[in-house]
Amino acid sequence: MNNRVVNLETFLKIVAWLCLAGIAFATLSPIGLRPTTGLSPSIERFGAFALVGALFAAAYPRYILFAALIVLGAAALFELLQVLEPSRHGRLFDASVKLAGGTCGLAAGLIFARLLRGR
């Protein structure tokens, strides 16, 4: 395996876990600490999980089921954990947006990883 590919996978693993931690903070912190972009919250949710899904799939292309479990499991778990924060609320619609974003991201990341390996 090319040394640059190994270095890229290591970098992607670090960035994927950091992004997931950032999403956890944004999702589970009090509403006043939640960062916003000015876009619709649904677009923010979809985009965040699409990004983390793509990162995990690209970082763990040989373990795509592991990546999917982490990304999609986090989407569901974070939504459920919001009921513990008084200023937040977990909703099925929000979870579905996160799951859709994560799924699209996982597919895109897997395609990226396979193209990279083909080089």
Secondary structure, DSSP 8 states (H G I E B T S, - for coil): --HHHHHHHHHHHHHHHHHHHHHHHHHHS-GGG----SS-HHHHHHHHHHHHHHHHHHH-GGGHHHHHHHHHHHHHHHHHHGGGSTT----HHHHHHHHHHHHHHHHHHHHHHHHHHH-
